Amino acid sequence: MVNLKPVKKENLSVRVYNEIREALINGQYEPGERLIIGELAQALGVSITPVREAIFRLISEQGLEMQAATAVYVPYVNSAKLSEIQQIRVHLEGMGAAEAARQITPKQLDNLVALQAQFISCTASDPKRASFLNRKFHFAILEASRMPVLRNTVESFWVITGPILKIFHVKTAVLDYSQDQHRHEAVIAALKARDAEAARHALQDDIAWGGKIMIDWLIEKEKEQDAEQEAPSKTRG
């Protein structure tokens, strides 16, 4: 069971929504995992009603899906859907990075450098934390852009892809993330130089690189699943 924090009584449905949404963004749930409303209510220290309200809101945002009257699951993201999301992220987060280059403060730059150092230090040893730090890095750039509407829009896509992003970081833990090579370094350099277009392109390159690896991996998984489904029918034939 995911470790969720109990919430205070005021604005319960909003607080419950935010707590579950954050867990999805951070990849605390696995694709295909079932969420039991009663168990969530108990973990959060609330009644079933605000949990149900939060669940239906997340279903409407495609962060969760309902397969039966009471069966709520974390959706699987197939390669086609992930490809569409990645294309949108490339444009929106690129825009955010360009604006961040104009707006970012020295303190925010220092925070990005620290986040990147932490990210590099745990990519091989703790891929789950690496996934969390990668998300913090991207959101810190969006925060620096001072574009709250853009941030909220992008965040909705991370709700959908959070579970698969965690799996991606587990899969790529063996990759070489040396600081000289990692694409985040190019983003930081562009932000330090206040070069909006360089920041845009560096972040877009980072998203495109990671997206291709994830999409290729999903395509292979889908091929394997198709082959497994075909095997029994061929045996019967």
PyMOL commands that set and color helices and strands:
alter all, ss='L'
color gray80, all
select helices_A, chain A and resi 12-25+37-44+48-60+79-103+106-122+127-145+148-174+183-192+196-236
alter helices_A, ss='H'
color red, helices_A
select strands_A, chain A and resi 34-35+65-66+72-73
alter strands_A, ss='S'
color yellow, strands_A
deselect
rebuild
show_as cartoon
